[in-house]
Amino acid sequence: MNRNFLIGLLYLFLGTAFAGASAFDEANQQFKAGDYGGAVATYEKLLSTEGPRAAVFYNLGNSYQQLKQYGPAILAYERARLLTPRDPDLLANLALSRKAATAFEDAGLHPQMEAALNYLSRNEWSWLIAGGALFLGTLALFCGLVRLPKRGQRQCAAASACLAGLAIAAGATALYLRRAEASRGIILSENATVRLSPFDQAEALGTPGPGRSVHLGAQNGGFYYIEVPSANLHGWLASKDVAPITPESLPK
């Protein structure tokens, strides 16, 4: 009975994997055939059933870009970048979408600092910290059990400990400087209107434009309180017109 149960689980796993691959292939075929709307629907369904995958987000962004829906395209690319921050094709297409939407990123830290912080994903920075801490613990245990007789060996151990400490410090600094990502969102629609209060009839303050990055604040009913960096624009925006880059289903 146990054997049958295990075989059933194996078939279930293989069936799920093949179904996911089949859906991905179907969406890719729709894209190649020019059915970008159909591809969007299939990619979105795949993400909802199987969770975040960089390749699916990337292709979803390409589909939205073909439809000239630059807000959703930039959102999909940004979510893909959380998972694969060094993909050159992804970065190039993200830049193209921003240019088409005239939704350029506001200057923050120095460009080289920004590049260094985003070279690894947040998960990779976390793993770097964990690896450095594990190495330090193992090294301390080893040195406590075995006395290193030679000066060169002690210096090597000290240098290794310093490198591990630097890795931990670099990872912690990167995660601290990127903490604002958890509250970062993307404007989705061209007519998204920032209002004075969280009501559809409230006074309009401005339209940030699709693809613009904003800081997300409190929620009230169907509205987010948002701030547009360097634009002196803040107020309430309908939730349907903006989406967080890092929802709960994505690594933060």
N, C-alpha and C positions, 0 to 999 in steps of 0.2 A: 504493500500500500504506500509506504514511504517512497519507494522507487517510482511508482506511478505519479505520486504528487510532485516529485522533483522533475520528472519528464514533462508534466503539465506546466510547471513553472518555466521550464526551458522553452517550450513551445510558445508560451505567452510572451516571454521576453523577445524571442526571435520575431514573433508576429508583430509586436509593437515596434521593433526596430525597422522591420521591412515596411510597415505602414508609414513610419516617419520618413524613411528614404523615398518611398513612393510619392508622398505628398510634396516633398521638397522637389523631386524631379518633375512632378506635375506643374508646380508653380514656375519652375525654370522654363518648362516648355511653353507655358502661357506667356511668359515674358518674351521669349524668343519669337513667338507668333504675334507679338504686338498687343496682346490682351493684358495690358498693364493693370486695369481694374481687377480682372480675375486673379492675376498674380498677387496683388495686394491682399485680396480676400483670403487666398490660400496660405500665404506667408503668415498673415495675422492669426489664422486658425491654427497653424502649426506652432506658433509661439504660445498660444493660449493652452494648447494641449501638452506640449513637450517642454515648455519653459524656454528661457533665453538661450539663443545660440548666435554667435557672432556672424556666421555666414548667412543666416536667415535675416538678421537685422540689416546686414549690408545689402542683400538683394531686395529687401523691402524698401530700403532707402533709394535704390536704383529705380524701382518701380514708381515710387512717388515722384522722383525727379523727372521721369519720362512724362508723368501726368502734370508736371509743372506745379505740383503741390509741395512747395519748398519747405513749409513749416514741418509737416510730417516727415519729409525726407531728412531734414537736419536732425530731427528727434531720433529717427532710426539710426542714422550714422553715429550720433553721439552715444547711443546705447551700445552700438557695436564697438565703439572706441573704448568703452569701459572694459570690454572683454579682450580686445586685440588692439592695444594702443599704438603699436608700431607698424600696422599694415599700411604700406605706402599708397595702395589703390584706394583704400578707405579714406585716408587723409586727403588725397587729391580730390575725390568726389565730394567730400564734405566742404572743401574749399570752393569747389565749383557751385555747390548749392548755396553757400553763403553769398557768393558773388552775384548769383542770379537773383537772390532775394534781397540783395543789398543789406544783409544782416551780418555785418562784420562784428567780430568780437571786440569789446572795449578793452583798451590797454589795462592790464593789471600789473602783474610782476614783470620783471625783465624777460624778454622773449626766450633767452637762453635758460633762465630759471624755470620758466613755464615748460620748456621742452624737457628739461631734466626731471621735473616733477611728474610729467605725463609719460615719461619713457616706459615706466612700469605701470601696470594696473594697480588699483588699490589692494586687490588680493595678493598680487606679487610683492608689493611693499610689505604686506602683513607677513607673508611667508619669509621674507628676508629677515624681518625682526625675529620671528620664531626660530629660524635657522641659526641666527647669531646667538640667541639666548641658549638654545640647545647646545651649540658648540662650546660656549663659555662654561655651561654647567658640566659638560663632559670633560672639558680640559681641566676644570678645577678638581673634579673627582679623580682624574688620572694623576694630576700632580700631587694630590693628597695621599694617594696610595703608593705612588712610585716617586722616589726622590731622583730628580734629574742630576746625574753626576757631573756632567760637563757644562761649562759656562755657555758654550754655543747652543746647547740644547735648551738651557733656561732662557736665553735670549730669543730663540725661535718660538718658544712657548709664549713669552711675553709679547712678541710681535704679533703672533696669531690672535692673542687675546685682544690686542689693540685693534686689529682689523675687524674682529667680530664686534667689538664695541662701536666702531665707526659705522658698521653696517646697521646695527640697532639704532644708532643716533640718526643716521640718514633716513631710515625707514620711518621712524617716529616723526621726524621733521616733515617728511613728505606727506604723511597722513594728516598731520596737524594743518599744514598749509592748504591741503585739499579738502578740509572739512566742510567748506561751503558748498561742495558738490551735492551734498545731501539735500540742500534747499534750492537747487538750481533747476529751472524749468525752461521750456521752449514754447514760444507763441506759435500756435498751429494755423490760425486762419488770418486771412488778409484783413478782414473787417473786425478783428478782435478789438474791443473798446474798453479802455480803462475808465472806471466810473468812480464818482465821489463816495458812494456807499454801495453795499452789496444788494442792489436792486436793479432790475432791468430798466426801470424808468428814471434812475438816478442820473445826475448831470454827467455828461461825457467829458473826460479830461484829455483824451488823446488816443491814438491808435499806434501801438509800437511797430506793427508790421510783422509778417510771418517770418519765423526762423530766428527771431531775436531772443537772446538769452536774458532771463529775468531771475530775480531772487523771489522765491515763494515764501510767503509768511502764513498767517493764520487763515483758516477756512471758516466761512460763514454761509451755511446753506449751500447753494450751488456756486459759490464764488471763492476765489483766492485773493488775499491781499498781496500785491506784487510791487516790486521796485525794479525799475529799468535803470541799470547802471549808467552813469554819466549822461543821463537824459533829463534829470530832475522831474521824472514822471513816476508817480506812485499812486496806488488806489486799488480798486476792486475790479477783478476780471473774472468773467464766467469760466467755470471749471472746464467747460467743453472747448474753450479756446486756448487752453494751456495745459501742458503735461509735464510732470517731473521727469528729469532724465534718469533718476535712480528710484523707480518705484520699488515696492517691497519684494518683487520677484527677481530683482537684479542685485548683483553684488554691490555693496556700498563701500 
